[in-house]
Amino acid sequence: MALELVYWPPIPGRGEYVRLYLEELGLEWTDVARAEGAARVLHELSRSEQRLQPLAPPVLIDGPRRLSHVANILLYLSDTYGDGAVDRYEANSVQLSITDLVSELHDTHHPIDVGAYYEDQRAVALQRAEVFRERRLPKFLGYFDRLARESEGPWLLGQFSYVDLSLAHTIEGLRYAFPRAMERVEPTVAALPRLTRAALDRPRIAAYRATADALPFNEDGLFRHYPELDP
């Protein structure tokens, strides 16, 4: 039975982290919303026979299992279909740090209410984005750069794992959302551009990114470029 991924296309959000790892593993899987529409997504989120119902996409369906949250899904895929090349707890810890970075990035354009328009919270977003650019972004990237350098690169934990793919996608998203800030900080974290190139050049990932299935960054997704937030 093929795996199924439930999330909201065509928005390149948190589900893209799972898509990339599914492709890297060479697994057979179905993009539920693209194949069957948003109604199926809502149905899968409200299945009454499962005690622990997912709160929101992305959700991975593997037979009777329905797993939510990116870090949890990636850990499951690594345990079940990966090669166990790195310590699972170390990998999960790094993935959760990536999740923290992505959450703070999201808050730069929706700092008050995730259900409200950006324009309705723009004044606060300007303040939040300044803190993110000047303090939080260098802190997070400096941490990941240290991990890569200490492992003698290019991978964060010595051998390739899903966290390298997640970080590479995050770096690409940051370059889209905050190109000016990234131009300033990337020279100080030289191990991360090398990691990004190595991860995105992996054969299955490069092949996937060359197809129409790879979702481009846009202003409806997780990584959004608003010039006023990146002066």
C-alpha positions in Angstrom: 0.0 0.0 0.0 1.3 3.4 -1.0 1.9 6.0 1.7 -0.4 9.1 1.6 0.5 12.6 2.5 -2.3 14.9 3.5 -1.7 18.7 3.5 -2.7 21.8 1.7 -1.4 22.4 -1.9 -0.4 24.5 -3.7 1.1 26.1 -0.6 4.7 25.2 0.0 4.4 24.9 3.7 5.6 22.4 6.3 4.4 19.5 4.2 7.2 20.1 1.8 9.7 18.8 4.3 8.0 15.5 4.3 7.6 15.5 0.5 11.4 15.9 0.1 12.2 13.0 2.4 9.6 10.7 0.8 11.4 11.4 -2.6 14.8 10.9 -1.1 13.7 7.5 0.2 12.3 6.5 -3.1 9.0 5.5 -1.6 5.7 5.2 -3.4 3.3 7.8 -2.1 0.2 9.8 -3.0 -0.3 13.5 -2.6 -3.9 13.3 -1.3 -5.1 16.8 -1.9 -3.7 17.0 -5.4 -5.2 13.6 -6.3 -8.6 13.9 -4.6 -9.1 17.5 -3.5 -9.4 19.4 -0.2 -12.5 17.5 0.9 -10.4 14.4 1.4 -8.0 16.4 3.5 -10.8 17.5 5.8 -12.2 14.0 6.0 -8.8 12.5 7.0 -8.5 15.1 9.8 -11.9 14.2 11.2 -11.9 10.4 11.1 -13.8 9.4 14.3 -12.4 5.9 14.6 -8.9 7.1 15.5 -8.5 8.0 19.1 -5.8 10.5 18.6 -7.0 12.7 15.7 -4.5 15.0 13.9 -5.1 18.6 14.6 -3.8 19.9 11.3 -1.9 19.0 8.2 0.6 17.6 7.3 -0.6 14.1 8.1 1.1 10.9 6.9 -1.1 7.9 6.4 0.7 4.5 6.4 -1.9 1.8 6.6 -3.7 2.2 10.0 -1.3 4.9 11.1 -2.1 8.6 10.9 0.9 10.7 12.0 1.0 14.5 12.3 3.7 17.0 12.9 6.7 17.2 10.6 9.4 16.2 13.1 7.3 13.2 14.2 6.6 12.1 10.6 10.2 12.4 9.6 11.3 10.4 12.6 8.8 7.7 11.8 9.9 7.5 8.1 13.6 7.3 9.2 12.9 4.5 11.6 10.6 2.6 9.3 12.1 3.1 5.9 15.5 4.8 6.4 18.9 3.3 7.1 19.4 4.4 10.7 22.7 6.0 9.9 22.5 8.6 12.7 21.3 8.6 16.3 17.5 9.0 16.2 17.3 11.2 19.2 20.1 13.5 18.0 18.3 13.8 14.6 15.0 14.5 16.2 16.6 17.2 18.4 18.1 18.9 15.4 14.8 18.7 13.5 12.9 20.3 16.4 15.5 23.1 16.4 14.7 23.6 12.7 11.0 23.6 13.6 11.7 26.4 16.1 13.5 28.4 13.4 10.7 27.9 11.0 8.1 28.9 13.6 10.0 32.2 14.3 10.2 32.8 10.6 6.4 32.4 10.2 5.9 34.9 13.0 7.6 37.6 11.0 4.6 37.8 8.7 1.9 36.6 11.1 3.1 37.8 14.5 -0.4 38.3 16.1 -3.0 36.1 14.4 -2.4 33.3 11.9 -5.9 33.7 10.7 -5.7 37.4 9.9 -4.2 39.0 6.8 -0.6 40.2 6.8 -1.7 43.7 6.1 -3.8 43.8 9.3 -0.7 43.1 11.4 2.0 44.8 9.3 3.2 47.3 11.9 3.9 44.5 14.4 5.4 42.3 11.7 8.0 45.1 10.9 9.1 45.0 14.5 9.1 41.2 14.7 11.1 40.9 11.4 13.8 43.2 12.7 14.4 41.0 15.8 14.4 38.0 13.6 16.9 39.4 11.1 19.3 40.9 13.6 19.2 38.4 16.5 17.3 35.2 15.9 18.5 34.3 12.4 22.2 34.6 13.2 21.7 32.6 16.4 20.0 29.7 14.7 22.2 29.5 11.7 25.3 29.9 13.8 24.2 26.8 15.8 23.6 24.7 12.6 26.9 25.9 11.2 28.7 24.8 14.3 27.1 21.3 14.1 28.3 21.0 10.4 31.8 22.2 11.2 32.2 19.9 14.2 31.1 16.9 12.2 33.6 17.9 9.5 30.8 18.4 7.0 28.9 18.6 4.9 26.3 16.8 7.1 25.1 18.0 10.4 25.5 14.6 12.2 28.4 13.1 10.3 26.3 11.1 7.8 23.5 12.2 5.6 20.0 12.2 7.3 16.7 13.9 6.9 17.8 16.8 9.0 20.2 17.8 6.3 17.4 17.9 3.7 15.2 19.9 6.1 17.9 22.4 6.8 18.7 22.8 3.1 15.1 23.5 2.3 14.9 26.0 5.1 18.0 27.8 3.8 16.4 28.0 0.4 13.3 29.3 1.9 15.2 31.9 3.9 17.0 33.1 0.8 13.6 33.6 -0.8 12.0 35.4 2.2 15.0 37.4 3.4 17.5 37.7 0.6 19.2 40.8 2.0 19.5 39.4 5.5 20.8 36.1 4.2 23.4 37.9 2.1 24.7 39.4 5.3 24.7 36.3 7.5 25.7 33.5 5.1 29.4 34.5 4.8 29.6 34.0 8.6 28.1 30.4 8.4 30.2 29.0 5.5 29.4 25.4 6.2 25.7 25.9 5.5 25.8 26.8 1.8 28.0 23.7 1.2 25.5 21.5 3.1 22.6 23.1 1.1 24.2 22.4 -2.3 25.2 18.8 -1.3 21.7 18.0 -0.1 19.8 19.5 -3.0 22.2 17.9 -5.5 21.3 14.4 -4.3 20.0 12.6 -7.4 16.4 11.9 -6.3 16.1 15.4 -4.8 17.5 17.1 -7.9 15.2 15.1 -10.1 12.1 16.0 -8.0 13.0 19.7 -7.9 13.1 19.7 -11.7 9.5 18.6 -12.0 6.2 20.5 -11.8 5.4 18.7 -8.5 8.0 20.7 -6.6 6.1 23.6 -5.1 7.7 27.1 -5.7 8.0 29.5 -2.8 5.2 32.1 -2.9 3.4 34.7 -0.8 0.8 32.2 0.3 3.2 29.7 1.8 5.4 29.5 4.9 8.3 31.4 3.4 7.0 34.8 2.2 9.0 37.7 0.7 7.8 41.1 1.8 10.5 43.6 0.9 9.6 45.9 3.8 10.5 43.1 6.2 14.0 42.7 4.7 15.4 46.2 4.1 
